[in-house]
Amino acid sequence: MNYFEYLETNKKIKLNPEQKKAVSFNQGNALVLSTAGSGKTTVIVARTGRLIYEKISKKKILTITFSKMAAEDMKSRFSLVFDDSFRSKTYFSTIHSFLYKIILDYFRKKNIKFTLLDSNFKIIGQILKEQYSREYFSTVNDDEIENIVSKISFIKNMMISYDDIDTYGFDVKNLKDICLKYDEFKRKNLLMDFDDILHYGYKLLSKVSYYKDKLINEYDFIQIDEMQDTSKIQHAIIRQISSNNLFMVGDDDQSIYSFRGSFPEYMLNFNNIYKDGKVFYLSNNYRSDGNIVKISKRFIENNTTRYKKPIEAIKECKNEVKIIKATSRAVQCKYIIREIKETTGKSIGILYRNNISSLIIANSLYENNISFYIKDNKTKFFKSFVLYDVLSFINLAINSKDRDAFSRIYYKSYTYFNKNMCNFVLNYDNDKLSVFSILKRCPNLQYYMLDRIENFEYDIRKLEKLPPKDIIKFIKRDLEYLGYLEKLDDDGRNNLSSTLIILEILDEIAGYCRDIQEFKDKINSLQGILTESSKNRNSAITLSSIHSSKGLEYDIVYLIDNIDGEFPPDRRKESVEEYLKSLEEERRIFYVGLTRAKEKLNIIAPYVPSVFVDELTKKKKAK
């Protein structure tokens, strides 16, 4: 009995001819281009099983996955198919995990103990925040910290020399200096972050032949899952440890992690890097309705930097793909709620480009007593300085004695109050007076400033009486908060398009409320709703970003907030070359969203539809 007969007879797994060719590959370097829903995990699991079936030692096989969750999933899938004689000591690992063992061994021999900082933003962010304020005498908000952390990770993953940082045009001032001081802080305190594992691992393999030789001798077969998501330094590490026997599986059309340093160009240059390499195609989509496969195939073919590959539907064309244009997010929600109420026994994925899109639909589901699971409730919204600023304007309007609220926004409107005036208010010993009354008591006050205080008081009191639907517009325009955001954007300290989306979402939330207090309460309650919903893992309805949905599937998908300037994001500041490159990645993200659907796909575009919606509806010209 050959291996494929064994699989069919004993495991009830029948591979198609393409899958069999890939699973049968033995020696040399291979790239398996697997389209969405084509069974790539099945191929890796089946090939691992074949090697063991043919008496290859399990210790000689290393399978590397992109994430810890993917490694656990691969291990679980393998365990479901094969018994203990196969499972024991079969190694599925992330690249970080097996490098960490090498680093630990090296430092142990040097009698050095270090602490690993996990991906906890709070710890890394606090280090950078303290450092930034100490070195540059300036405060940074959480959005800026997250941007700095992201850029440092990108630099490490793309193997960018600190001397070359300035040539990349990063949107962070003093980034080279920040990187150097951050590294110095870690060295002094014997700390290492997640990206340092790659950096030190690569250095050890390059400079200490013992570790490189050990790994080359240890593993005869190295398999890489999600090849399109690996970074430049990860590729370099993989090449160091392979003895010309790599089996790489991925889909360049699903490369969506450039912000982490993923490097799909490596896949695209496979034949140049590995002259005798073999390319296999997994072209059959077993997941999606035929119409979904057709429209997603036609869409992704708008990208030019990709492998031209066959993508074939196995399922019949039963359901038309729906493209719905809505006048607002509220109308979008009403459509989804109505459809969900008429649906039973199906898994539903509500997917979006940005996590902030979860807020309005989560609120609508909650208001309609519909249980849902939110995959990632850590939206930036609740940590955004914009939200805190808006709440401070509102708090001051509700309570004119709120000095904390004033101290946050005193310089963020047309007033141009200075730090001395703020300190005078904070330190004034009569807590019965309003902020405005105290301001009028400031020493050496000019007449023009007195007028400004009175105008500000008038506007803040007016804000309290406004209907909620007018609050955000009033803060942006009349209080000139938008001007403050634009100045931050000009200084490279804010992404204006992102902050405008936050204000837009707040404006939508306000539309559900009767007065300013209810608006404030609604904002505060939303975080609790999301936190509780993140525990509902067994719910039929899942809210998820497209990035977090990768590798998953749902009977019905609603792809929401396909709005011009949001998906794809507004990138007018980029060069033409950068814009075209980022547009291709955004198109890949959209493609991943499309291909999560098994039976029905609904694409909803509130306001001005995304250019991607236009691409979906355009027929290709015959050549």
Secondary structure by P-SEA (a helix, b strand, c coil): ccaaaaaaacccccccaaaaaaaaccccbbbbbccccccaaaaaaaaaaaaaaaccccccbbbbcccaaaaaaaaaaaaaccccccccccccccaaaaaaaaaaaaaaaacbbbbbbcccaaaaaaaaaaaaaaaccccccaaaaaaaaaaaaaaaaacccccccccccccccaaaaaaaaaaaaaaaaccccaaaaaaaaaaaaaccaaaaaaaaaaccbbbbcccccccaaaaaaaaaccccbbbbbbbcccccccccccccccccccccccccbbbbbbcccccccaaaaaaaaaaacccccccbbbbbbcccccccbbbbbbccaaaaaaaaaaaaaacccbbbbbccccccccaaaaaaaaaacbbbbbccccccccccaaaaaaaaaaaaaacccaaaaaaaccccccccccaaaaaaaaacccccccaaaaaaacccccaaaaaaaaaaaaaaaaaaaccccaaaaaaacccaaaaaaaaaaaacccaaaaaaaaaaaaaaaaaacccaaaaaaaaaaaaaaaaaacccccccbbbbcccccccccccbbbbccccccccccccccccaaaaaaaaaaaaaaaaaaaaccccbbbbbbcccccaaaaaaacccccc
